[in-house]
Amino acid sequence: MTTQTQHHNVVTLDTDNFESEVLQSEQPVLVDFWADWCPPCKAIGPVIEEIATEFEGVARVGKVDVDQNKSLAERYAIGSIPSLLFFRNGEVVDRVQGVVPKSDLTAKLTALSERTTIQK
């Protein structure tokens, strides 16, 4: 059981919903691979929640607890956390490890969102 509070715009991802919420999403998706015992993960958590609110309707944001979903962590070669993966059209198109400035994350998500809009 995790103690980190989930924001209403952040989807809790697991092996049951990862395909439908991430791989089949028409919007770009930012996925935060984290763990409850990880201080850097807790530090970036509020930033992830802010991004989820700011990008509501434009991009999706989800979190994967690596302790509860080891197969997903293995599938995406998560070697250290937090690891932030950016998906578009079911594929990983970018990834960032560690605590990074919010502006870096929003710039990447904005670029993905604009490309998605242009492709439609």
Backbone as a printed PyTorch tensor [residue, N CA C, xyz], in Angstrom:
tensor([[[  0.8420,  -1.1860,   0.0000],
         [  0.0000,   0.0000,   0.0000],
         [  0.8820,   1.2430,   0.0000]],

        [[  0.5870,   2.1650,  -0.8770],
         [  1.3840,   3.3840,  -0.9530],
         [  0.7570,   4.4600,  -0.0840]],

        [[  1.6150,   5.3380,   0.4270],
         [  1.1030,   6.4110,   1.2660],
         [  1.0590,   7.7300,   0.5170]],

        [[  1.6440,   7.7850,  -0.6690],
         [  1.6400,   9.0360,  -1.4190],
         [  0.2230,   9.3100,  -1.9140]],

        [[ -0.2500,  10.5160,  -1.7080],
         [ -1.5840,  10.9110,  -2.1230],
         [ -1.6150,  11.1160,  -3.6350]],

        [[ -2.6440,  10.6000,  -4.2740],
         [ -2.7930,  10.7670,  -5.7110],
         [ -3.6990,  11.9500,  -6.0110]],

        [[ -3.2640,  12.7680,  -6.9140],
         [ -4.0250,  13.9280,  -7.3840],
         [ -5.0880,  13.4250,  -8.3530]],

        [[ -6.2240,  14.0780,  -8.4080],
         [ -7.3220,  13.5840,  -9.2420],
         [ -7.0020,  13.5860, -10.7330]],

        [[ -6.0530,  14.3960, -11.1890],
         [ -5.6940,  14.4010, -12.6090],
         [ -4.5720,  13.4190, -12.9420]],

        [[ -4.0220,  12.7600, -11.9260],
         [ -2.9350,  11.8050, -12.1400],
         [ -3.5210,  10.4020, -12.0620]],

        [[ -3.3440,   9.6340, -13.1280],
         [ -3.8780,   8.2830, -13.1980],
         [ -2.9010,   7.3210, -12.5360]],

        [[ -3.3980,   6.5040, -11.6270],
         [ -2.5810,   5.4480, -11.0430],
         [ -2.5420,   4.3070, -12.0440]],

        [[ -1.3460,   4.0090, -12.5190],
         [ -1.1820,   3.0030, -13.5670],
         [ -0.6710,   1.6920, -12.9890]],

        [[ -1.1300,   0.5940, -13.5900],
         [ -0.6540,  -0.7270, -13.2230],
         [ -0.7330,  -1.6290, -14.4490]],

        [[ -0.4200,  -2.8870, -14.2720],
         [ -0.4080,  -3.7930, -15.4290],
         [ -1.7980,  -3.9580, -16.0380]],

        [[ -2.8370,  -3.7350, -15.2540],
         [ -4.1990,  -3.9050, -15.7700],
         [ -4.6500,  -2.7640, -16.6740]],

        [[ -4.2050,  -1.5370, -16.4040],
         [ -4.7090,  -0.4000, -17.1820],
         [ -3.6450,   0.3070, -18.0200]],

        [[ -2.4040,  -0.1490, -17.9800],
         [ -1.3320,   0.5570, -18.6740],
         [ -1.5900,   0.6350, -20.1860]],

        [[ -2.0240,  -0.4650, -20.7610],
         [ -2.2530,  -0.4580, -22.2110],
         [ -3.3560,   0.5210, -22.5970]],

        [[ -4.4770,   0.4780, -21.9010],
         [ -5.5940,   1.3550, -22.2720],
         [ -5.3090,   2.8230, -21.9400]],

        [[ -4.6540,   3.0860, -20.8260],
         [ -4.4180,   4.4700, -20.3860],
         [ -3.2170,   5.1260, -21.0610]],

        [[ -2.2250,   4.3280, -21.4320],
         [ -0.9880,   4.8880, -21.9830],
         [ -0.8000,   4.5040, -23.4440]],

        [[ -0.7210,   3.2230, -23.7120],
         [ -0.3630,   2.7660, -25.0560],
         [ -1.4460,   3.0660, -26.0900]],

        [[ -2.7010,   3.1030, -25.6700],
         [ -3.7900,   3.3800, -26.6070],
         [ -4.2800,   4.8260, -26.5340]],

        [[ -3.6310,   5.6480, -25.7500],
         [ -4.0580,   7.0390, -25.5880],
         [ -3.8390,   7.8290, -26.8710]],

        [[ -4.8200,   8.6460, -27.2130],
         [ -4.6700,   9.5350, -28.3600],
         [ -3.8670,  10.7710, -27.9930]],

        [[ -3.7430,  11.0390, -26.7040],
         [ -2.9620,  12.1810, -26.2240],
         [ -1.5710,  11.6990, -25.8010]],

        [[ -0.5970,  12.5870, -25.7960],
         [  0.7080,  12.2360, -25.2300],
         [  0.5230,  11.9100, -23.7440]],

        [[  1.4060,  11.0600, -23.2220],
         [  1.3070,  10.6500, -21.8220],
         [  2.6760,  10.7710, -21.1500]],

        [[  2.6930,  11.4000, -19.9940],
         [  3.8720,  11.4480, -19.1380],
         [  3.6610,  10.4200, -18.0380]],

        [[  4.5860,   9.4610, -17.9280],
         [  4.4760,   8.4220, -16.9090],
         [  5.6450,   8.5540, -15.9370]],

        [[  5.3030,   8.6860, -14.6730],
         [  6.2720,   8.7940, -13.5890],
         [  6.4180,   7.4260, -12.9300]],

        [[  7.5890,   6.8010, -13.0960],
         [  7.8990,   5.5480, -12.4040],
         [  8.5380,   5.9340, -11.0730]],

        [[  7.9320,   5.5290,  -9.9670],
         [  8.3230,   5.9880,  -8.6440],
         [  8.1500,   4.8800,  -7.6150]],

        [[  8.5670,   5.1730,  -6.3790],
         [  8.3240,   4.2820,  -5.2450],
         [  8.1220,   5.1310,  -3.9940]],

        [[  7.3520,   4.6090,  -3.0720],
         [  7.0130,   5.3280,  -1.8540],
         [  8.2250,   5.6150,  -0.9710]],

        [[  9.2270,   4.7580,  -1.0180],
         [ 10.4160,   4.9000,  -0.1670],
         [ 11.4730,   5.8300,  -0.7720]],

        [[ 11.2240,   6.3890,  -1.9360],
         [ 12.2100,   7.1720,  -2.6900],
         [ 12.0440,   8.6730,  -2.4360]],

        [[ 12.9730,   9.3070,  -1.6730],
         [ 12.8500,  10.7530,  -1.4150],
         [ 12.8080,  11.6220,  -2.6740]],

        [[ 13.6430,  11.3790,  -3.6930],
         [ 13.5180,  12.2080,  -4.9120],
         [ 12.1520,  12.0570,  -5.5950]],

        [[ 11.5700,  10.8580,  -5.5070],
         [ 10.2420,  10.6350,  -6.0890],
         [  9.2040,  11.4980,  -5.3780]],

        [[  9.3250,  11.5530,  -4.0540],
         [  8.3960,  12.3810,  -3.2780],
         [  8.6110,  13.8590,  -3.5730]],

        [[  9.8600,  14.2380,  -3.8340],
         [ 10.1690,  15.6380,  -4.1270],
         [  9.5450,  16.0880,  -5.4390]],

        [[  9.5420,  15.2140,  -6.4340],
         [  9.0110,  15.6000,  -7.7510],
         [  7.5010,  15.3660,  -7.8510]],

        [[  6.9280,  14.6470,  -6.8920],
         [  5.4950,  14.3440,  -6.9200],
         [  4.5960,  15.5610,  -7.0990]],

        [[  4.7850,  16.6310,  -6.3090],
         [  3.9310,  17.8150,  -6.4800],
         [  4.0770,  18.4610,  -7.8620]],

        [[  5.2590,  18.3820,  -8.4390],
         [  5.4790,  18.9290,  -9.7830],
         [  4.6640,  18.1310, -10.7980]],

        [[  4.6720,  16.8150, -10.6550],
         [  3.8990,  15.9430, -11.5540],
         [  2.4110,  16.2890, -11.4480]],

        [[  1.9340,  16.5240, -10.2270],
         [  0.5270,  16.8840, -10.0310],
         [  0.1920,  18.2280, -10.6780]],

        [[  1.0920,  19.2010, -10.5520],
         [  0.8710,  20.5040, -11.1910],
         [  0.7890,  20.3610, -12.7050]],

        [[  1.6980,  19.5670, -13.2680],
         [  1.6990,  19.3450, -14.7170],
         [  0.4000,  18.6770, -15.1480]],

        [[ -0.0590,  17.7160, -14.3650],
         [ -1.3140,  17.0280, -14.6950],
         [ -2.4690,  18.0170, -14.7750]],

        [[ -2.5030,  18.9690, -13.8640],
         [ -3.5640,  19.9740, -13.8660],
         [ -3.4180,  20.9220, -15.0520]],

        [[ -2.2050,  21.3790, -15.2910],
         [ -1.9610,  22.3350, -16.3780],
         [ -2.2230,  21.7400, -17.7550]],

        [[ -1.9870,  20.4440, -17.9170],
         [ -2.1340,  19.8120, -19.2310],
         [ -3.4390,  19.0240, -19.3670]],

        [[ -4.3510,  19.2020, -18.4260],
         [ -5.6200,  18.4840, -18.4790],
         [ -6.3120,  18.7450, -19.8160]],

        [[ -6.7210,  17.6720, -20.4850],
         [ -7.3760,  17.7890, -21.7730],
         [ -6.4180,  17.8460, -22.9510]],

        [[ -5.1250,  18.0120, -22.6720],
         [ -4.1110,  18.1130, -23.7280],
         [ -3.1680,  16.9130, -23.7090]],

        [[ -2.8170,  16.4930, -22.5040],
         [ -1.9340,  15.3420, -22.3210],
         [ -2.3590,  14.6280, -21.0450]],

        [[ -1.9790,  13.3870, -20.9300],
         [ -2.3020,  12.6000, -19.7390],
         [ -1.0680,  12.4520, -18.8810]],

        [[ -1.2810,  12.2820, -17.5870],
         [ -0.1830,  12.0760, -16.6500],
         [ -0.5510,  10.8990, -15.7550]],

        [[  0.4030,   9.9680, -15.6140],
         [  0.1690,   8.8050, -14.7710],
         [  1.3950,   8.4440, -13.9670]],

        [[  1.1730,   7.6160, -12.9460],
         [  2.2490,   7.1850, -12.0810],
         [  2.2210,   5.6610, -11.9560]],

        [[  3.4230,   5.0680, -12.0000],
         [  3.5770,   3.6340, -11.8110],
         [  4.4400,   3.4040, -10.5740]],

        [[  3.8810,   2.7420,  -9.5760],
         [  4.6490,   2.3470,  -8.3940],
         [  5.4720,   1.1210,  -8.7960]],

        [[  6.7920,   1.2890,  -8.8480],
         [  7.6450,   0.2100,  -9.3550],
         [  7.6440,  -1.0080,  -8.4360]],

        [[  7.3880,  -0.8190,  -7.1500],
         [  7.3390,  -1.9600,  -6.2320],
         [  6.1010,  -2.8110,  -6.4680]],

        [[  5.0150,  -2.1830,  -6.8630],
         [  3.7660,  -2.8940,  -7.1090],
         [  3.6490,  -3.4040,  -8.5490]],

        [[  4.4880,  -2.8650,  -9.4450],
         [  4.3900,  -3.1850, -10.8760],
         [  5.7690,  -3.4470, -11.4710]],

        [[  6.4330,  -4.4440, -10.9290],
         [  7.8010,  -4.7590, -11.3560],
         [  7.8860,  -5.0900, -12.8460]],

        [[  6.8700,  -5.7270, -13.3810],
         [  6.9180,  -6.1050, -14.7960],
         [  6.9270,  -4.8750, -15.7020]],

        [[  6.2000,  -3.8320, -15.3240],
         [  6.2280,  -2.6030, -16.1190],
         [  7.5860,  -1.9280, -15.9990]],

        [[  8.1450,  -1.9110, -14.8060],
         [  9.4690,  -1.3200, -14.6130],
         [ 10.5170,  -2.0680, -15.4470]],

        [[ 10.4090,  -3.3790, -15.4920],
         [ 11.3420,  -4.1780, -16.2930],
         [ 11.1210,  -3.9440, -17.7800]],

        [[  9.8670,  -3.8940, -18.1990],
         [  9.5540,  -3.7020, -19.6200],
         [ 10.1780,  -2.4200, -20.1660]],

        [[ 10.1960,  -1.3710, -19.3290],
         [ 10.7190,  -0.0780, -19.7760],
         [ 12.1090,   0.2260, -19.2190]],

        [[ 12.7970,  -0.8210, -18.7720],
         [ 14.2000,  -0.7270, -18.3330],
         [ 14.4230,   0.4000, -17.3270]],

        [[ 13.5640,   0.4220, -16.3100],
         [ 13.6970,   1.4350, -15.2670],
         [ 14.8040,   0.9790, -14.3110]],

        [[ 15.9470,   1.6660, -14.3690],
         [ 17.0850,   1.3030, -13.5420],
         [ 17.2060,   2.1650, -12.3070]],

        [[ 16.6880,   3.3800, -12.3690],
         [ 16.6890,   4.2660, -11.2100],
         [ 15.4110,   5.0910, -11.2490]],

        [[ 15.0170,   5.5530, -10.0750],
         [ 13.7900,   6.3280,  -9.9790],
         [ 14.0700,   7.6310,  -9.2500]],

        [[ 13.2900,   8.6660,  -9.5290],
         [ 12.1830,   8.6640, -10.4790],
         [ 12.6680,   8.6240, -11.9310]],

        [[ 11.9300,   7.9050, -12.7360],
         [ 12.1370,   7.8960, -14.1840],
         [ 10.8390,   8.3750, -14.8110]],

        [[ 10.9560,   9.3550, -15.6690],
         [  9.7920,   9.9470, -16.3180],
         [  9.8520,   9.6190, -17.7990]],

        [[  8.8570,   8.8780, -18.2770],
         [  8.8120,   8.4850, -19.6810],
         [  7.6900,   9.2360, -20.3810]],

        [[  7.9910,   9.6740, -21.5810],
         [  7.0250,  10.3900, -22.4130],
         [  6.6040,   9.4630, -23.5440]],

        [[  5.3070,   9.2190, -23.6320],
         [  4.7500,   8.3340, -24.6600],
         [  3.9460,   9.1360, -25.6650]],

        [[  4.0320,   8.7220, -26.9160],
         [  3.1610,   9.2500, -27.9590],
         [  2.8650,   8.1050, -28.9080]],

        [[  1.6050,   7.9140, -29.2220],
         [  1.1800,   6.8310, -30.1180],
         [  1.6870,   5.4740, -29.6360]],

        [[  1.6770,   5.2740, -28.3230],
         [  2.0480,   3.9870, -27.7480],
         [  3.5300,   3.7170, -27.6580]],

        [[  4.3530,   4.6820, -28.0120],
         [  5.8110,   4.4860, -28.0070],
         [  6.4800,   5.4780, -27.0630]],

        [[  7.5660,   5.0280, -26.4300],
         [  8.3780,   5.9410, -25.6230],
         [  9.1510,   6.8310, -26.5890]],

        [[  8.9660,   8.1350, -26.4650],
         [  9.6530,   9.0770, -27.3590],
         [ 10.7010,   9.9080, -26.6280]],

        [[ 10.6720,   9.8620, -25.2990],
         [ 11.6750,  10.5920, -24.5130],
         [ 11.6320,  10.0480, -23.0980]],

        [[ 12.7310,  10.2620, -22.3610],
         [ 12.7700,   9.8490, -20.9590],
         [ 13.7480,  10.7180, -20.1970]],

        [[ 13.4360,  10.9130, -18.9160],
         [ 14.2540,  11.7220, -18.0340],
         [ 14.3710,  10.9660, -16.7170]],

        [[ 15.5680,  10.9780, -16.1410],
         [ 15.7460,  10.3340, -14.8440],
         [ 16.1110,  11.3680, -13.7980]],

        [[ 15.6000,  11.1700, -12.5910],
         [ 15.9270,  12.0560, -11.4910],
         [ 14.9920,  13.2530, -11.4190]],

        [[ 15.2930,  14.1110, -10.4660],
         [ 14.5000,  15.3230, -10.2700],
         [ 15.0050,  16.3750, -11.2470]],

        [[ 14.1100,  16.8530, -12.0770],
         [ 14.4610,  17.8670, -13.0840],
         [ 13.5070,  19.0460, -12.9420]],

        [[ 13.9080,  20.1990, -13.4500],
         [ 13.0230,  21.3660, -13.3610],
         [ 11.6920,  21.1350, -14.0770]],

        [[ 10.6500,  21.6870, -13.5000],
         [  9.3200,  21.5830, -14.0920],
         [  9.3270,  22.1010, -15.5280]],

        [[ 10.0740,  23.1710, -15.7730],
         [ 10.0960,  23.7690, -17.1080],
         [ 10.6090,  22.7820, -18.1630]],

        [[ 11.5470,  21.9140, -17.7870],
         [ 12.0410,  20.9000, -18.7220],
         [ 10.9350,  19.9210, -19.0970]],

        [[ 10.1790,  19.5040, -18.0990],
         [  9.1030,  18.5370, -18.3320],
         [  7.9670,  19.1550, -19.1420]],

        [[  7.5900,  20.3840, -18.8000],
         [  6.4860,  21.0150, -19.5350],
         [  6.8900,  21.3160, -20.9740]],

        [[  8.1500,  21.6510, -21.2050],
         [  8.6040,  21.9110, -22.5790],
         [  8.4940,  20.6410, -23.4180]],

        [[  8.8980,  19.5140, -22.8500],
         [  8.8160,  18.2510, -23.5850],
         [  7.3570,  17.8740, -23.8640]],

        [[  6.5120,  18.0300, -22.8620],
         [  5.1090,  17.6700, -23.0270],
         [  4.4000,  18.6130, -23.9890]],

        [[  4.7450,  19.8860, -23.9390],
         [  4.1730,  20.8570, -24.8800],
         [  4.5480,  20.4880, -26.3130]],

        [[  5.8150,  20.1640, -26.5320],
         [  6.2690,  19.7880, -27.8750],
         [  5.5270,  18.5460, -28.3670]],

        [[  5.3410,  17.5660, -27.5030],
         [  4.6080,  16.3550, -27.8950],
         [  3.1520,  16.6720, -28.1840]],

        [[  2.5490,  17.5250, -27.3720],
         [  1.1500,  17.8960, -27.5690],
         [  0.9460,  18.6150, -28.8860]],

        [[  1.8760,  19.5100, -29.2120],
         [  1.7670,  20.2530, -30.4710],
         [  1.9260,  19.3170, -31.6660]],

        [[  2.8320,  18.3710, -31.5840],
         [  3.0120,  17.4110, -32.6810],
         [  1.7690,  16.5550, -32.8490]],

        [[  1.1420,  16.1770, -31.7480],
         [ -0.0830,  15.3750, -31.8270],
         [ -1.1970,  16.1630, -32.4990]],

        [[ -1.3220,  17.4260, -32.1330],
         [ -2.3590,  18.2830, -32.7130],
         [ -2.1180,  18.4740, -34.2000]],

        [[ -0.8750,  18.6840, -34.5890],
         [ -0.5380,  18.8930, -35.9900],
         [ -0.8380,  17.6560, -36.8260]],

        [[ -0.6180,  16.4610, -36.2560],
         [ -0.8130,  15.2150, -37.0020],
         [ -2.2800,  14.9290, -37.2720]],

        [[ -3.1900,  15.5090, -36.5000],
         [ -4.6150,  15.1880, -36.6660],
         [ -5.1910,  15.8040, -37.9120]]])
